[in-house]
Amino acid sequence: MQTIARALEGRTALITGGGSGIGLACARHLARDGATVTLAGRSEDKLRQAAATLAADLVSGAEVRVIACDVTDEAAVEAAVRHASGSRGLDIAVANAGGGAAGSVLTTSVEEWRFAVEVNLTGTFLTLKHAGKAMACGGAIVAVSSIAGVLTHRFMSAYCASKAGLEMLVRCAADELGGLGVRVNAVRPGLVPTDLATPLTADATVVDDYLDQMPLARLGSTDDIAAAVRWLAGPESSWVTGQCIAIDGGHSLRRGPRIDPMVGNLLGSDVLASIRPR
């Protein structure tokens, strides 16, 4: 019987946004269990540095590959899936690439809106589309959502809407692809210190408000999220699909965070004033 420690031996995995943060942690967890992982992201230099940091964690038979990829470019996503699949197909895909900017719904530009939707929702769609095609013998797709997909975040409307759309996409895809043996799930992280979250974690007032909304009252780690992704990607969750699992210290039991201090520091007090009652 195959042991859990080698449960992914011989399997191939693609991780978008794999050069740092949650994506890199996911790659580490998958590689430790024997998977051949391909890191995809916009900067090939960053990806190569990330791959080098994984070298000490590789088990016999595992391998790390890299490929530059903008997830909003369908041809680039298709090429990344092909690169990760090699000659035997793809077993696991982690749609982790994401981004967004803060701003009032009254002042957010169309360009800012489109950026969040293109990266978070369209990028996940393209990853799911081409990864699903490559999973001829079944497989597992895991998307990375956010508590912003289910809890309002003032001044993050584009990001919230894109993550809410991602979660419905996951549910629809799981319903459609189950007959092909492809499972589609998502994780919903709370606040985790990463490069993307630096504006939030750098503001002590904002962090304190996040912690006030968490029954477990601590920030998450990239390993907290990666462990859940690893479980959803592996054989232990073979009867799980269409789910979005909150990994957030219980934050989603309460209200969304108040990030007004961060927004004021980044964008100026006039942004806050624009939505105060007259």
Summary of the structure (lengths in Angstrom):
residues: 278
radius of gyration: 18.6
end to end distance: 68.5
largest distance: 68.5
contacts: 996
relative contact order: 0.14
helix: 49%
strand: 14%
